[in-house]
């Protein structure tokens, strides 16, 4: 076997081992219920995420978090609070930013939760302009 083929084979073995180890760490961390989450926007320390969940879980929604102060689920359909607490000023501020992107957010939710297309989700999020 020549050196080039040997190095290619070695790289393939290493790549497969790293992929397997990454999958095992993910499973160890979250069990069989791993649900990816995608950062839609970060404003100061407030994070807005869309997560892969059981489609029956709720209507399309986002998760807004900020340390211990904010942890809330908000409907993308009508922007009502589904669960959790958020102060009125932060809520108004987040909604003023997200409401104009409502249709795109629903598209992202469907791409992730109905089509299970994580790559498509990343592209859509990058086109939001945040």
N, CA, C and O atoms as a MOPAC input file, in Angstrom:
PM7 MOZYME 1SCF
protein

 N      0.86500 1    -1.17000 1     0.00000 1
 C      0.00000 1     0.00000 1     0.00000 1
 C      0.90900 1     1.23000 1     0.00000 1
 O      1.86500 1     1.31500 1     0.77000 1
 N      0.59300 1     2.16300 1    -0.86800 1
 C      1.41400 1     3.37800 1    -0.90700 1
 C      1.01800 1     4.33400 1     0.21600 1
 O     -0.03100 1     4.17300 1     0.83900 1
 N      1.85100 1     5.31100 1     0.46200 1
 C      1.68400 1     6.24700 1     1.57800 1
 C      0.37500 1     7.03000 1     1.47900 1
 O     -0.30400 1     7.23400 1     2.48600 1
 N      0.02600 1     7.46300 1     0.28700 1
 C     -1.19400 1     8.26000 1     0.11300 1
 C     -2.43800 1     7.46900 1     0.49100 1
 O     -3.29800 1     7.97900 1     1.21000 1
 N     -2.54600 1     6.24700 1     0.02400 1
 C     -3.70000 1     5.39900 1     0.35400 1
 C     -3.73100 1     5.06800 1     1.84000 1
 O     -4.79700 1     5.02500 1     2.45600 1
 N     -2.55500 1     4.83700 1     2.40800 1
 C     -2.47700 1     4.56000 1     3.83300 1
 C     -3.01900 1     5.73800 1     4.63800 1
 O     -3.80500 1     5.54800 1     5.56600 1
 N     -2.60400 1     6.95200 1     4.28600 1
 C     -3.06400 1     8.15100 1     4.99100 1
 C     -4.56700 1     8.38000 1     4.79500 1
 O     -5.25000 1     8.79400 1     5.73200 1
 N     -5.08100 1     8.12200 1     3.61400 1
 C     -6.52400 1     8.24500 1     3.37100 1
 C     -7.31100 1     7.25700 1     4.22000 1
 O     -8.33000 1     7.61200 1     4.81100 1
 N     -6.83800 1     6.01800 1     4.27900 1
 C     -7.49500 1     5.00500 1     5.11000 1
 C     -7.45900 1     5.39700 1     6.58100 1
 O     -8.44900 1     5.23900 1     7.29600 1
 N     -6.31900 1     5.90600 1     7.02900 1
 C     -6.17400 1     6.33700 1     8.41100 1
 C     -7.13600 1     7.48700 1     8.72900 1
 O     -7.77000 1     7.49300 1     9.78400 1
 N     -7.24200 1     8.44300 1     7.83200 1
 C     -8.17600 1     9.56600 1     8.02800 1
 C     -9.61700 1     9.07500 1     8.11700 1
 O    -10.38300 1     9.56500 1     8.94700 1
 N     -9.99400 1     8.12500 1     7.28200 1
 C    -11.35200 1     7.57400 1     7.31800 1
 C    -11.63300 1     6.87800 1     8.64400 1
 O    -12.71800 1     7.02800 1     9.20400 1
 N    -10.67200 1     6.12500 1     9.14400 1
 C    -10.83900 1     5.43100 1    10.42200 1
 C    -11.00500 1     6.44600 1    11.55200 1
 O    -11.86700 1     6.28500 1    12.41600 1
 N    -10.18100 1     7.48400 1    11.54200 1
 C    -10.25900 1     8.51800 1    12.57900 1
 C    -11.59500 1     9.24600 1    12.50500 1
 O    -12.22100 1     9.49700 1    13.53500 1
 N    -12.03200 1     9.58400 1    11.30800 1
 C    -13.31400 1    10.28200 1    11.13300 1
 C    -14.46800 1     9.43900 1    11.67800 1
 O    -15.33000 1     9.95600 1    12.38900 1
 N    -14.48900 1     8.16400 1    11.35400 1
 C    -15.55400 1     7.28200 1    11.84000 1
 C    -15.51700 1     7.15500 1    13.36100 1
 O    -16.56200 1     7.15600 1    14.01200 1
 N    -14.32500 1     7.04700 1    13.92100 1
 C    -14.19500 1     6.93100 1    15.37900 1
 C    -14.68100 1     8.20200 1    16.07100 1
 O    -15.36000 1     8.12600 1    17.09500 1
 N    -14.34400 1     9.36500 1    15.52500 1
 C    -14.80200 1    10.63100 1    16.11100 1
 C    -16.32100 1    10.75400 1    16.02800 1
 O    -16.96300 1    11.19700 1    16.98000 1
 N    -16.89000 1    10.36800 1    14.90400 1
 C    -18.35100 1    10.42300 1    14.74300 1
 C    -19.04400 1     9.50400 1    15.74200 1
 O    -20.04400 1     9.88600 1    16.34900 1
 N    -18.52200 1     8.30600 1    15.91100 1
 C    -19.09600 1     7.36300 1    16.85900 1
 C    -18.99300 1     7.89100 1    18.28500 1
 O    -19.95200 1     7.81100 1    19.05300 1
 N    -17.83200 1     8.43000 1    18.63600 1
 C    -17.63800 1     8.97900 1    19.98600 1
 C    -18.57200 1    10.15000 1    20.24500 1
 O    -19.12500 1    10.26700 1    21.33900 1
 N    -18.75800 1    11.02100 1    19.25600 1
 C    -19.65600 1    12.16900 1    19.40200 1
 C    -21.09100 1    11.68900 1    19.62400 1
 O    -21.80000 1    12.22300 1    20.47700 1
 N    -21.51300 1    10.69100 1    18.86600 1
 C    -22.87000 1    10.15200 1    19.02600 1
 C    -23.05000 1     9.50300 1    20.39200 1
 O    -24.10400 1     9.64300 1    21.01200 1
 N    -22.03800 1     8.80400 1    20.85800 1
 C    -22.12100 1     8.16800 1    22.17600 1
 C    -22.17500 1     9.20000 1    23.29700 1
 O    -22.91800 1     9.03000 1    24.26300 1
 N    -21.38500 1    10.27600 1    23.17200 1
 C    -21.43000 1    11.34200 1    24.18800 1
 C    -22.80500 1    11.99500 1    24.21900 1
 O    -23.34600 1    12.27300 1    25.28900 1
 N    -23.36000 1    12.23400 1    23.05100 1
 C    -24.68100 1    12.85600 1    22.96700 1
 C    -25.73200 1    11.96700 1    23.61100 1
 O    -26.59000 1    12.44800 1    24.35000 1
 N    -25.66700 1    10.67900 1    23.33400 1
 C    -26.63700 1     9.74100 1    23.90500 1
 C    -26.45300 1     9.62600 1    25.41400 1
 O    -27.43000 1     9.54900 1    26.15900 1
 N    -25.19400 1     9.61300 1    25.86500 1
 C    -24.91800 1     9.53600 1    27.29400 1
 C    -25.45100 1    10.76900 1    28.01900 1
 O    -25.97500 1    10.67300 1    29.12900 1
 N    -25.31100 1    11.91400 1    27.38200 1
 C    -25.74800 1    13.16500 1    27.99000 1
 C    -27.26800 1    13.27200 1    28.07200 1
 O    -27.80800 1    13.71200 1    29.08700 1
 N    -27.95300 1    12.87300 1    27.01400 1
 C    -29.39400 1    13.11400 1    26.97000 1
 C    -30.23100 1    11.86300 1    26.75900 1
 O    -31.44300 1    11.96600 1    26.56900 1
 N    -29.63300 1    10.71100 1    26.78500 1
 C    -30.39100 1     9.47700 1    26.59800 1
 C    -30.91700 1     9.37100 1    25.17900 1
 O    -30.35300 1     9.94500 1    24.24800 1
 N    -31.99000 1     8.64100 1    25.02900 1
 C    -32.57400 1     8.45400 1    23.70700 1
 C    -33.44800 1     9.63100 1    23.29200 1
 O    -33.95300 1     9.66500 1    22.17000 1
 N    -33.62900 1    10.58800 1    24.18200 1
 C    -34.51400 1    11.71200 1    23.90800 1
 C    -33.74300 1    12.97600 1    23.55700 1
 O    -34.04800 1    14.04900 1    24.07800 1
 N    -32.75800 1    12.86500 1    22.69000 1
 C    -31.98900 1    14.04100 1    22.29000 1
 C    -32.81000 1    14.88000 1    21.31200 1
 O    -33.24100 1    14.39200 1    20.26800 1
 N    -33.01600 1    16.12500 1    21.66100 1
 C    -33.75200 1    17.04100 1    20.80800 1
 C    -32.85700 1    18.23300 1    20.47700 1
 O    -32.55100 1    19.03600 1    21.35800 1
 N    -32.44200 1    18.35500 1    19.24200 1
 C    -31.57500 1    19.48500 1    18.90400 1
 C    -32.30300 1    20.80700 1    19.06300 1
 O    -33.52100 1    20.89200 1    18.90700 1
 N    -31.52900 1    21.83100 1    19.37600 1
 C    -32.08900 1    23.16500 1    19.48400 1
 C    -31.25100 1    24.09600 1    18.62100 1
 O    -30.03900 1    23.92500 1    18.49400 1
 N    -31.90600 1    25.06800 1    18.03800 1
 C    -31.24800 1    26.00100 1    17.13700 1
 C    -31.42600 1    27.41200 1    17.65800 1
 O    -32.53900 1    27.85500 1    17.93800 1
 N    -30.32000 1    28.10000 1    17.78100 1
 C    -30.35400 1    29.48300 1    18.22800 1
 C    -30.85300 1    30.35100 1    17.08000 1
 O    -30.21800 1    30.44000 1    16.02900 1
 N    -31.98700 1    30.98300 1    17.29600 1
 C    -32.57600 1    31.85400 1    16.29500 1
 C    -32.02000 1    33.26300 1    16.44800 1
 O    -31.72000 1    33.93800 1    15.46300 1
 N    -31.88800 1    33.69400 1    17.69800 1
 C    -31.46000 1    35.06000 1    17.96100 1
 C    -30.89100 1    35.14500 1    19.36900 1
 O    -31.35500 1    34.46400 1    20.28300 1
 N    -29.88900 1    35.98300 1    19.52900 1
 C    -29.37300 1    36.31200 1    20.86000 1
 C    -29.30000 1    37.82900 1    20.93200 1
 O    -28.61800 1    38.47000 1    20.13300 1
 N    -30.00100 1    38.38400 1    21.88600 1
 C    -30.03000 1    39.82600 1    22.09400 1
 C    -29.60500 1    40.06600 1    23.53200 1
 O    -30.31100 1    39.68200 1    24.46400 1
 N    -28.46000 1    40.69700 1    23.71500 1
 C    -27.85500 1    40.81900 1    25.03400 1
 C    -27.67500 1    39.39700 1    25.56700 1
 O    -26.96100 1    38.60100 1    24.95800 1
 N    -28.30300 1    39.06800 1    26.68500 1
 C    -28.16200 1    37.70600 1    27.21900 1
 C    -29.43000 1    36.87800 1    27.03400 1
 O    -29.53500 1    35.77700 1    27.57300 1
 N    -30.37800 1    37.39100 1    26.28800 1
 C    -31.62500 1    36.67800 1    26.01900 1
 C    -31.42700 1    35.80700 1    24.78000 1
 O    -30.99500 1    36.27900 1    23.72900 1
 N    -31.75200 1    34.52700 1    24.93100 1
 C    -31.63300 1    33.57400 1    23.82300 1
 C    -33.02100 1    33.17500 1    23.33100 1
 O    -33.92400 1    32.91800 1    24.12800 1
 N    -33.17800 1    33.12600 1    22.02100 1
 C    -34.41600 1    32.65700 1    21.40000 1
 C    -34.04900 1    31.41300 1    20.59500 1
 O    -33.19000 1    31.46000 1    19.71500 1
 N    -34.71300 1    30.30000 1    20.90700 1
 C    -34.39700 1    29.02400 1    20.27600 1
 C    -35.64500 1    28.36400 1    19.71800 1
 O    -36.75700 1    28.57100 1    20.20500 1
 N    -35.43000 1    27.56700 1    18.68700 1
 C    -36.45700 1    26.64100 1    18.20300 1
 C    -35.87500 1    25.25900 1    18.39900 1
 O    -34.73500 1    24.99500 1    18.01900 1
 N    -36.66300 1    24.37700 1    18.99600 1
 C    -36.18200 1    23.04200 1    19.34100 1
 C    -36.96200 1    21.97100 1    18.60200 1
 O    -38.14600 1    22.13100 1    18.30500 1
 N    -36.27500 1    20.88100 1    18.31300 1
 C    -36.92100 1    19.70400 1    17.74500 1
 C    -37.66900 1    19.02100 1    18.87100 1
 O    -37.07700 1    18.63600 1    19.88000 1
 N    -38.95100 1    18.87500 1    18.69800 1
 C    -39.77600 1    18.26800 1    19.73500 1
 C    -40.79600 1    17.35300 1    19.09400 1
 O    -40.91100 1    17.28300 1    17.87000 1
 N    -41.51700 1    16.67100 1    19.91900 1
 C    -42.63600 1    15.87300 1    19.45300 1
 C    -43.65300 1    16.85100 1    18.86000 1
 O    -44.08900 1    17.77600 1    19.54500 1
 N    -44.03400 1    16.65800 1    17.60300 1
 C    -44.93400 1    17.59300 1    16.93100 1
 C    -46.24700 1    17.74500 1    17.69900 1
 O    -46.87700 1    18.80100 1    17.63400 1
 N    -46.66000 1    16.72400 1    18.41400 1
 C    -47.88800 1    16.79900 1    19.19700 1
 C    -47.68900 1    17.60700 1    20.47900 1
 O    -48.64500 1    17.91300 1    21.19200 1
 N    -46.41700 1    17.94700 1    20.75900 1
 C    -46.06600 1    18.62400 1    22.00700 1
 C    -46.86900 1    19.90000 1    22.21600 1
 O    -47.43500 1    20.09700 1    23.29100 1
 N    -46.92800 1    20.73500 1    21.25200 1
 C    -47.64800 1    22.01300 1    21.30900 1
 C    -47.71900 1    22.58100 1    19.91200 1
 O    -47.21600 1    21.99600 1    18.95300 1
 N    -48.34200 1    23.71400 1    19.82000 1
 C    -48.33200 1    24.42000 1    18.54300 1
 C    -46.91200 1    24.94100 1    18.29400 1
 O    -46.08700 1    24.93000 1    19.20700 1
 N    -46.62400 1    25.38800 1    17.09000 1
 C    -45.28900 1    25.93000 1    16.81900 1
 C    -44.94400 1    27.02400 1    17.83200 1
 O    -45.72500 1    27.94800 1    18.06100 1
 N    -43.76100 1    26.89800 1    18.43000 1
 C    -43.38600 1    27.85100 1    19.46400 1
 C    -41.87400 1    28.02300 1    19.53900 1
 O    -41.10900 1    27.23300 1    18.98500 1
 N    -41.47400 1    29.05900 1    20.22500 1
 C    -40.07100 1    29.34200 1    20.47100 1
 C    -39.82200 1    29.25800 1    21.96900 1
 O    -40.75300 1    29.33200 1    22.77100 1
 N    -38.56700 1    29.10400 1    22.33200 1
 C    -38.16100 1    29.12400 1    23.73200 1
 C    -37.29600 1    30.35000 1    23.94000 1
 O    -36.34100 1    30.57900 1    23.19700 1
 N    -37.62500 1    31.12900 1    24.94100 1
 C    -36.85100 1    32.31500 1    25.27500 1
 C    -36.27500 1    32.10300 1    26.66700 1
 O    -37.00700 1    31.81600 1    27.61400 1
 N    -34.95200 1    32.24800 1    26.78500 1
 C    -34.29800 1    32.03300 1    28.07700 1
 C    -33.30000 1    33.14300 1    28.36800 1
 O    -32.74800 1    33.76300 1    27.45800 1
 N    -33.08300 1    33.37700 1    29.64800 1
 C    -32.05700 1    34.29700 1    30.14000 1
 C    -31.73600 1    33.88800 1    31.56700 1
 O    -32.50000 1    34.19700 1    32.48200 1
 N    -30.64800 1    33.21700 1    31.77000 1
 C    -30.22600 1    32.71600 1    33.07900 1
 C    -31.42600 1    32.24200 1    33.89400 1
 O    -32.22000 1    31.43800 1    33.40400 1
 N    -31.57100 1    32.71900 1    35.11800 1
 C    -32.68700 1    32.29600 1    35.96200 1
 C    -33.88100 1    33.22900 1    35.84800 1
 O    -34.93500 1    32.95900 1    36.42300 1
 N    -33.72900 1    34.31600 1    35.11900 1
 C    -34.78100 1    35.33300 1    35.06900 1
 C    -35.91500 1    34.98200 1    34.11300 1
 O    -37.08200 1    35.24700 1    34.40100 1
 N    -35.57000 1    34.38800 1    32.98300 1
 C    -36.58100 1    34.13300 1    31.95300 1
 C    -36.45100 1    32.70300 1    31.45400 1
 O    -35.35600 1    32.24700 1    31.12500 1
 N    -37.56000 1    32.01000 1    31.40000 1
 C    -37.63100 1    30.69000 1    30.78000 1
 C    -39.07600 1    30.51700 1    30.34900 1
 O    -39.93600 1    30.17300 1    31.16000 1
 N    -39.34300 1    30.75500 1    29.07100 1
 C    -40.72100 1    30.81000 1    28.61100 1
 C    -40.84600 1    30.21400 1    27.21100 1
 O    -39.92700 1    30.30300 1    26.39800 1
 N    -41.99400 1    29.61000 1    26.95000 1
 C    -42.35200 1    29.15000 1    25.60800 1
 C    -43.41400 1    30.09200 1    25.07600 1
 O    -44.39200 1    30.39600 1    25.76000 1
 N    -43.21100 1    30.55400 1    23.84600 1
 C    -44.13200 1    31.51800 1    23.23200 1
 C    -44.58800 1    30.97100 1    21.88900 1
 O    -43.77400 1    30.53000 1    21.07700 1
 N    -45.88700 1    31.00500 1    21.66300 1
 C    -46.46800 1    30.55300 1    20.39700 1
 C    -45.96300 1    31.42900 1    19.25200 1
 O    -45.87500 1    32.65000 1    19.38500 1
 N    -45.63500 1    30.79900 1    18.13200 1
 C    -45.26400 1    31.57400 1    16.94300 1
 C    -46.53300 1    32.00400 1    16.20400 1
 O    -46.50900 1    32.96700 1    15.43700 1
 N    -47.61200 1    31.30900 1    16.42800 1
 C    -48.86900 1    31.60900 1    15.73300 1
 C    -49.43600 1    32.95000 1    16.18500 1
 O    -49.72500 1    33.81200 1    15.35500 1
 N    -49.59700 1    33.13300 1    17.49800 1
 C    -50.21000 1    34.36600 1    18.00500 1
 C    -49.37900 1    35.05300 1    19.09300 1
 O    -49.81700 1    36.04000 1    19.68500 1
 N    -48.18600 1    34.52900 1    19.35100 1
 C    -47.23800 1    35.08800 1    20.32000 1
 C    -47.78300 1    35.14900 1    21.74900 1
 O    -47.37300 1    35.99900 1    22.53900 1
 N    -48.70200 1    34.25000 1    22.07200 1
 C    -49.13900 1    34.15600 1    23.46600 1
 C    -48.14100 1    33.28100 1    24.23300 1
 O    -47.44800 1    32.44800 1    23.64900 1
 N    -48.08500 1    33.48200 1    25.52000 1
 C    -47.19200 1    32.70900 1    26.37500 1
 C    -47.83800 1    31.35500 1    26.63900 1
 O    -48.96100 1    31.27900 1    27.13800 1
 N    -47.12400 1    30.29300 1    26.30200 1
 C    -47.63500 1    28.93600 1    26.49500 1
 C    -47.24700 1    28.38200 1    27.85700 1
 O    -48.02300 1    27.66200 1    28.48600 1
 N    -46.04100 1    28.71900 1    28.31100 1
 C    -45.56100 1    28.22300 1    29.61000 1
 C    -44.39900 1    29.08700 1    30.06100 1
 O    -43.64700 1    29.61800 1    29.24300 1
 N    -44.26200 1    29.21900 1    31.36600 1
 C    -43.12600 1    29.93800 1    31.92000 1
 C    -43.44600 1    31.39000 1    32.22800 1
 O    -44.59200 1    31.83300 1    32.14800 1
 N    -42.37900 1    32.12400 1    32.58800 1
 C    -42.53000 1    33.51600 1    32.98600 1
 C    -41.52200 1    34.39300 1    32.27300 1
 O    -40.38700 1    33.99000 1    32.02000 1
 N    -41.95800 1    35.59500 1    31.95500 1
 C    -41.11000 1    36.60000 1    31.33000 1
 C    -41.63000 1    37.97000 1    31.75300 1
 O    -42.83900 1    38.17900 1    31.85400 1
 N    -40.71600 1    38.89200 1    31.99700 1
 C    -41.18600 1    40.23100 1    32.38100 1
 C    -41.78600 1    40.94000 1    31.16900 1
 O    -41.42600 1    40.66000 1    30.02500 1
 N    -42.69800 1    41.85500 1    31.43900 1
 C    -43.48000 1    42.51300 1    30.40300 1
 C    -42.60200 1    43.26900 1    29.39700 1
 O    -42.85500 1    43.20700 1    28.19400 1
 N    -41.57900 1    43.97800 1    29.87300 1
 C    -40.73100 1    44.75900 1    28.96700 1
 C    -39.93600 1    43.87500 1    28.01500 1
 O    -39.83800 1    44.17000 1    26.82400 1
 N    -39.37000 1    42.79000 1    28.53900 1
 C    -38.61100 1    41.87400 1    27.67900 1
 C    -39.54000 1    41.20900 1    26.67800 1
 O    -39.19300 1    41.05500 1    25.50700 1
 N    -40.71700 1    40.81800 1    27.13700 1
 C    -41.70200 1    40.19200 1    26.24600 1
 C    -42.05000 1    41.12200 1    25.08200 1
 O    -42.02100 1    40.70900 1    23.92200 1
 N    -42.37500 1    42.36100 1    25.39100 1
 C    -42.72200 1    43.33000 1    24.33800 1
 C    -41.56100 1    43.53000 1    23.37300 1
 O    -41.75300 1    43.60100 1    22.15900 1
 N    -40.36200 1    43.61900 1    23.92400 1
 C    -39.17900 1    43.83200 1    23.10300 1
 C    -38.93800 1    42.65800 1    22.15400 1
 O    -38.71000 1    42.85600 1    20.96100 1
 N    -38.98700 1    41.44200 1    22.68400 1
 C    -38.76300 1    40.23900 1    21.87200 1
 C    -39.83500 1    40.12100 1    20.78600 1
 O    -39.52600 1    39.82200 1    19.63200 1
 N    -41.07400 1    40.35200 1    21.15400 1
 C    -42.17300 1    40.24700 1    20.19000 1
 C    -42.02700 1    41.29300 1    19.08500 1
 O    -42.30600 1    41.00300 1    17.92100 1
 N    -41.59400 1    42.49900 1    19.43400 1
 C    -41.42200 1    43.54300 1    18.40900 1
 C    -40.37200 1    43.14200 1    17.37400 1
 O    -40.45900 1    43.53400 1    16.21000 1
 N    -39.38600 1    42.36200 1    17.80000 1
 C    -38.36000 1    41.90000 1    16.86800 1
 C    -38.83800 1    40.68800 1    16.07100 1
 O    -38.58400 1    40.59200 1    14.87000 1
 N    -39.52900 1    39.76400 1    16.73800 1
 C    -39.89700 1    38.49800 1    16.10400 1
 C    -41.17300 1    38.55000 1    15.27500 1
 O    -41.30500 1    37.80900 1    14.30000 1
 N    -42.11300 1    39.41400 1    15.64700 1
 C    -43.39800 1    39.43700 1    14.93100 1
 C    -43.23600 1    39.64900 1    13.42400 1
 O    -43.90600 1    38.96500 1    12.65000 1
 N    -42.37800 1    40.56400 1    12.97600 1
 C    -42.21400 1    40.72100 1    11.52200 1
 C    -41.64400 1    39.48000 1    10.83800 1
 O    -41.74900 1    39.34900 1     9.61900 1
 N    -41.04800 1    38.57900 1    11.59500 1
 C    -40.45200 1    37.35700 1    11.04000 1
 C    -41.33300 1    36.13000 1    11.28300 1
 O    -40.87700 1    34.99500 1    11.13900 1
 N    -42.58400 1    36.35900 1    11.64800 1
 C    -43.50400 1    35.28700 1    12.02700 1
 C    -43.56200 1    34.16500 1    10.98100 1
 O    -43.41100 1    32.99500 1    11.33100 1
 N    -43.77700 1    34.50000 1     9.72200 1
 C    -43.90600 1    33.48300 1     8.67900 1
 C    -42.62700 1    32.66600 1     8.52400 1
 O    -42.68200 1    31.45300 1     8.32300 1
 N    -41.49000 1    33.32500 1     8.61700 1
 C    -40.20600 1    32.62700 1     8.52600 1
 C    -39.99800 1    31.70300 1     9.72700 1
 O    -39.47500 1    30.59800 1     9.58000 1
 N    -40.40700 1    32.15600 1    10.91200 1
 C    -40.27900 1    31.32600 1    12.11300 1
 C    -41.14500 1    30.07400 1    12.00800 1
 O    -40.71700 1    28.98700 1    12.39700 1
 N    -42.35200 1    30.22100 1    11.48800 1
 C    -43.23300 1    29.05700 1    11.29200 1
 C    -42.60800 1    28.10200 1    10.27300 1
 O    -42.66600 1    26.88500 1    10.44400 1
 N    -42.01800 1    28.64800 1     9.22900 1
 C    -41.35100 1    27.82300 1     8.22800 1
 C    -40.18700 1    27.04000 1     8.85700 1
 O    -39.99300 1    25.86300 1     8.55400 1
 N    -39.42400 1    27.69300 1     9.72400 1
 C    -38.31500 1    27.03400 1    10.41000 1
 C    -38.84400 1    25.91400 1    11.30600 1
 O    -38.29600 1    24.81200 1    11.32100 1
 N    -39.91800 1    26.20400 1    12.05700 1
 C    -40.52300 1    25.19600 1    12.93800 1
 C    -40.92700 1    23.95300 1    12.13200 1
 O    -40.62800 1    22.82500 1    12.52500 1
 N    -41.60300 1    24.17300 1    11.01200 1
 C    -42.06600 1    23.05000 1    10.19100 1
 C    -40.89600 1    22.27500 1     9.59600 1
 O    -40.91800 1    21.04600 1     9.53600 1
 N    -39.88000 1    23.00500 1     9.15900 1
 C    -38.70700 1    22.35300 1     8.57700 1
 C    -38.04200 1    21.41900 1     9.59600 1
 O    -37.58500 1    20.33100 1     9.24400 1
 N    -37.99600 1    21.84600 1    10.84100 1
 C    -37.35600 1    21.05400 1    11.88500 1
 C    -38.27200 1    19.96100 1    12.42100 1
 O    -37.85600 1    18.80800 1    12.54000 1
 N    -39.49700 1    20.30600 1    12.74200 1
 C    -40.37500 1    19.38100 1    13.45600 1
 C    -41.23500 1    18.50700 1    12.55500 1
 O    -41.67100 1    17.43800 1    12.98300 1
 N    -41.48600 1    18.92400 1    11.34100 1
 C    -42.29900 1    18.09600 1    10.45000 1
 C    -41.44900 1    17.41000 1     9.38600 1
 O    -41.65200 1    16.23200 1     9.09000 1
 N    -40.50100 1    18.14300 1     8.81100 1
 C    -39.65300 1    17.57300 1     7.76400 1
 C    -38.36300 1    16.98200 1     8.31800 1
 O    -37.67200 1    16.23300 1     7.62700 1
 N    -38.03600 1    17.32000 1     9.57800 1
 C    -36.82200 1    16.84600 1    10.24600 1
 C    -35.57700 1    17.14200 1     9.41500 1
 O    -34.71900 1    16.28000 1     9.22700 1
 N    -35.49400 1    18.37600 1     8.92200 1
 C    -34.40200 1    18.80500 1     8.05900 1
 C    -33.55200 1    19.84900 1     8.78500 1
 O    -33.77200 1    21.05000 1     8.62800 1
 N    -32.59600 1    19.39400 1     9.56900 1
 C    -31.75300 1    20.29100 1    10.35300 1
 C    -30.90800 1    21.20400 1     9.47300 1
 O    -30.68900 1    22.36700 1     9.81300 1
 N    -30.43800 1    20.69000 1     8.35700 1
 C    -29.61800 1    21.50500 1     7.45600 1
 C    -30.45900 1    22.64400 1     6.88300 1
 O    -29.99400 1    23.78000 1     6.79300 1
 N    -31.68000 1    22.34300 1     6.50100 1
 C    -32.57800 1    23.37600 1     5.99500 1
 C    -32.87400 1    24.42700 1     7.04400 1
 O    -33.00400 1    25.60900 1     6.72400 1
 N    -32.98200 1    24.00600 1     8.29500 1
 C    -33.23700 1    24.92500 1     9.39900 1
 C    -32.08800 1    25.91400 1     9.54100 1
 O    -32.31400 1    27.11500 1     9.68700 1
 N    -30.87100 1    25.41700 1     9.50000 1
 C    -29.71000 1    26.29800 1     9.62600 1
 C    -29.68300 1    27.34600 1     8.51700 1
 O    -29.35800 1    28.50700 1     8.76500 1
 N    -30.02100 1    26.94100 1     7.30200 1
 C    -30.05400 1    27.88900 1     6.18100 1
 C    -31.13600 1    28.93900 1     6.39700 1
 O    -30.90500 1    30.12900 1     6.18300 1
 N    -32.32000 1    28.49800 1     6.82300 1
 C    -33.41200 1    29.44400 1     7.04300 1
 C    -33.07000 1    30.44200 1     8.15200 1
 O    -33.35400 1    31.63400 1     8.03000 1
 N    -32.46100 1    29.95000 1     9.22800 1
 C    -32.09900 1    30.83400 1    10.33200 1
 C    -31.05600 1    31.85600 1     9.87000 1
 O    -31.12500 1    33.02900 1    10.23800 1
 N    -30.09800 1    31.40900 1     9.07000 1
 C    -29.07700 1    32.33700 1     8.60300 1
 C    -29.66100 1    33.43000 1     7.71600 1
 O    -29.07900 1    34.50800 1     7.59500 1
 N    -30.80600 1    33.15900 1     7.09500 1
 C    -31.46000 1    34.15300 1     6.23600 1
 C    -32.40000 1    35.09300 1     6.99300 1
 O    -32.97500 1    35.99700 1     6.38700 1
 N    -32.56800 1    34.90000 1     8.29700 1
 C    -33.46200 1    35.76700 1     9.09100 1
 C    -32.91300 1    37.18200 1     9.22100 1
 O    -33.67800 1    38.14000 1     9.33700 1
 N    -31.61700 1    37.31200 1     9.20200 1
 C    -31.02400 1    38.64000 1     9.30400 1
 C    -30.82500 1    39.16400 1    10.71100 1
 O    -30.73200 1    40.37600 1    10.90500 1
 N    -30.75800 1    38.28600 1    11.69200 1
 C    -30.50300 1    38.72200 1    13.07100 1
 C    -29.01100 1    38.79900 1    13.29100 1
 O    -28.56500 1    39.14600 1    14.38400 1

